[in-house]
């Protein structure tokens, strides 16, 4: 004999299906977010003994890595996150003050197109194109170079900073009796700046060094006149050691 009550029971069980999951998905997301925050503060704690610049760089990288917008996909090394700038160092340090003072000197002299200053990982680098200091193909300082070099010597005279002077040329060959190649010309220009700082400005000679780089460290392509002019330069690096 058929058992309708049994059929009804089977249908009811099949129609019932599985129990729906509870709406607790937000709890998983919230827990993950809290774990990320915990890792963030652990990293900040580990960086507590480092300088403020590294912490700032890490925070910037961390923010980019977790951003919902395009761009950041990974935590980058600190040196690659932000370019070197005076904001990355203590504003009270000698290098930071010198950076600001050199920028003011450039503005006063009014030749920003031929002089620039930058904060680098080595120290403060003052870059001066050759026409400000030397005539073409020559290594004797022109009179117009004296105000700049005198101001530079005055800014660092009361500090413990070291100075490295580098001469650079373009790739146009020079073959004269005095300068057989660009090596000699670039070295002579660096030495002339050094001599002025020691003999005319009274800067301690034991804190100075000079080097000729020839044409082997160009800033721009030597294929254009503008590029060659920019490559003919003297760079003065102010550093701690």
Buried (B, 14 or more C-beta within 10 A) or exposed (E): EEEEEEEEEEEEEEEEEEEEEEEEEEEEEEEEEEEEEEEBEEBEEEBEEEEEBBBBBBBBBBEBEEEEEEEBEEBBEBEEBBEBEBEBBEEEEBBBBBBEBBBEBBEEBEBEEBBBBBBEEEBBBBBBBBBBBBEEBBBEBEEEBBEBBBBBBBBBEEBEBBBBBBBBBBBEEBEEEEBEBBBBBBBBBBBBBBBBBBEEBEBEEEBBBBBBBBBEEBEEEBEEEEBBBBBBBBBBBBBEE
